[in-house]
Amino acid sequence: MSTILRKVFWFLNTFFMTPVFRLGLGGLLGTPFGGYMMVIKVVGRKSGKTRYAPVNYAIRNGSVYCLSGFRKRAEWFRNLQANPQVELLMPGGTIYARGEPVSDPDERSLMARQVLKNAGFAGFFEGYNPRTISEADLQAKIADIPVLRFQTLGLGSGAFDAGGWAWVWPVLATVGLVWWWLG
């Protein structure tokens, strides 16, 4: 993908997707056209700081799967390799998980196809239709794309827990009501 597209994704992810999920509103964004998103909360391998990475996902047999769209050079993927313990901010809540690359070719293909289908229009950014591409062509196209499986380890801290951002909504509503009442 081009440098411009990477910058557009960085901007949207940093100033829109991540704040929406941290505010507890991620469930409002998922549609078949726009795709279904989660945010991976990783620890920076160099800085030790918390980093956020919105990605498309699929769920199967109690595991969550995603792709690294910018291949192995994606910063969040490199951070995950250094520290595989992450939190997944899902539309329905947050879970604590351990991420690992999927090596089985059949599982890779099956889950890559499902994640790309769940990505809505973004699933076409790779240059093919994930619903109609042949199995052999799909395996060739995803050969250099990491497919990741997250095994659930427990609950994570969500938007409504301590440290979350959901507290913003009642504060804004209260300020708005007071302003309306006094105005």
Secondary structure, DSSP 4 states (H G I P E B T S, - for coil): --HHHHHHHHHHIIIIIHHHHHTT-GGGT-BTTTB-EEEEEEE-TTT--EEEEEEE-EEETTEEEEE-TTGGG-HHHHHHHH--EEEEEETTEEEEEEEEE---HHHHHHHHHHHHHHTGGGGGTTSS-TTTS-HHHHHHHTTTS-EEEEEEEEE---TTSTT-STTHHHHHHHHHHHHHHH-
